[in-house]
Amino acid sequence: MKIAFTLILLSSLLSASNNSYGQQRSLQHRPYADQQLFHLGFTVGFHTQDLILTQTGYRNVNGEVWFSEIPDYAPGFTVGMIGDLYLSRHLNLRMIPTLNLGGKSIIFREQASGEEYESPLRNNYLTLPLHLKFAGIRINNYKPYFMLGGYGSIELASKKNRAVLLKPFDWGVEIGAGCSFYLPLFTLSPELKFSFGLTDLVEKDRSDLKDKDLMKYTLSLSKATQRMITLSFHFE
């Protein structure tokens, strides 16, 4: 009787332990989704464009010295496609052709008089990023990750005869982090990404200028490199 009672007690304890463990673990949606060799998706989001401006201190024939800045930022729209290649349990290679629609304005200010001149820039970039995605361990239906990679981009429709003309091609590095949420039908991954351009975008050859007085603004800039912050929502 004692042995039978002991066996019943152990069985009850094991059953209770299994039930408790099962309550801690939720049902995994699409448990083999990450093991696909290749899959597609799409991304939408918002971004802000910035330029890191380097001044020359150029003084024109009138004795004017102009300095520039980008005082505020306007949100832009991002949309693209995702191609994901499985490399290992924690590593994926991703290509994300993306269209970034946005703009910014450069404010030029004369050093002595404080006179200001605003030059709006409407920039629509077609970008081709290539990323390595480093993922953590999947916990129930979410998994954090970070990514590192590079990109190349081309300006689709730059307007000439402006105070500042940017070169159409750029390349740089990107770093970001996100978290994948596994839903019954798809995976949703919010991601925050930082882009750092490595190209001097200021076009020094301004043969396009009809108003030569605008040349003083171009000459006041030594260098401009692109910066961008992007909040994306990946659907895969």
Beta strands, then each sheet from edge to edge (+ up, - down):
strand 1: 38-55
strand 2: 66-69
strand 3: 75-88
strand 4: 91-95
strand 5: 98-110
strand 6: 116-135
strand 7: 142-155
strand 8: 169-182
strand 9: 187-197
strand 10: 221-235
sheet 1: 2+ 5- 3+ 1- 10+ 9- 8+ 7- 6+ 4-
end
